[in-house]
Structures are given as C-alpha cells and as structure tokens.
C-alpha cells in the first residue's frame, strides 16, 4: 500500500474513524464510490467521514465494523455520533453537569430524543443542557438526579 494518496499521507496507526476508513479503502484498492456502495452510504458521506468532517451515527457503526473487520470506535474515544464536530474543534468549557448528562447518554447509546423522554423534557432543552447553552432549573435537577448516578445526585443537591 502506498504511503500517500493524492498527496495525503495514509496513517500507519489510524487514530480517527476517517483514518481507519481511508486506510481500509486503499488496502482494498477501491475508489470512494465503490467503498460507499459496500457501506451503503453516499460517496459524499464517505468522503466526509474519511476527512473527519462528520462522524458516522450509531446506525452505521455495525456496517463500518463489518467493512473494517474490527471495531475502531473504542480506540477513537467516546464522541457524540449526532454531532458533526471534528476532533480539532475547540472544546468549550462545560459544567460538570453538562458533561455528565452527555457522557451518560452516550454510554447508554440513547438518541437525544430517547434520553429527553426518559428525563421528561423536550429534546431541545436537553440539547441546551448538554451543550452548556443553559442550565437546568432546580425543578429539573431532581429528575436528572433520579436518572443519574449518586455522584450526580451529590452535584445537584443544594449546598
């Protein structure tokens, strides 16, 4: 396999989903349209994934695992499959509660809508909490605390 393709280096030790996908495609000597057909996605989607411009949602994970022959997701870190931020996007300083909410949702492999239903709030409200654009009021903190582990319950209790 070449070390570069179209002037772009091919990762020997892939660290991102895009690097894993690109490396495998080149190992198989496929063009993007052929690989996209195998993955049952558009060529544009595969191109964005390979460049780490977007991240594949949960529904595509098993197809990617089958295509690669292994699961690359744990080695790439837990990342929101519904957000399209690249690894290079600066991470804003989020409150511990925001981080706990999002981490817990991802651990449970729930969509924003499913998680919002469990918390009995609107998905847009939950999105605001997860992104840190606003904080839950005290009435919502009780339902959040009931859903999360004891560490979160301690965080949400008034001091």
QUIQUI-V866074 format. One record per helix or strand. SS is the DSSP state (2 for helix, 1 for strand). FROM is the first residue (numbers start at 1). TO is the last residue. If there is no record, write none. Layout:
[[SS,FROM,TO] [SS,FROM,TO]]
This chain:
[[1,4,5] [1,8,9] [2,17,27] [2,32,39] [2,43,50] [2,58,68] [2,74,76] [2,96,107] [2,112,119] [2,123,131] [2,138,147] [2,150,156]]
